Amino acid sequence: MASAYAGSYGLAIEKGRITITGQERDTLGVNGSFPGPELHFREGEDVTINGTGNLDEDASIHRFGSLSSLSSAFEGR
């Protein structure tokens, strides 16, 4: 299967607020949304994902069902 470039995406982890059942709640979201966006790609596509943590504490994004050129030691970093 030939590789195709699917694009480049920037994901910013940041604090936010939402209203659930009439009460304001703190959230950790991505690009201003909670939950964060779903990104879908086809097998064989190449994609670049750049993450920025706009928080005062450590955070990570977990990816499901993806192959990475990074070792599993970098999972979620």
Beta strands, then each sheet from edge to edge (+ up, - down):
strand 1: 4-20
strand 2: 23-30
strand 3: 45-53
sheet 1: 2+ 1- 3-
end
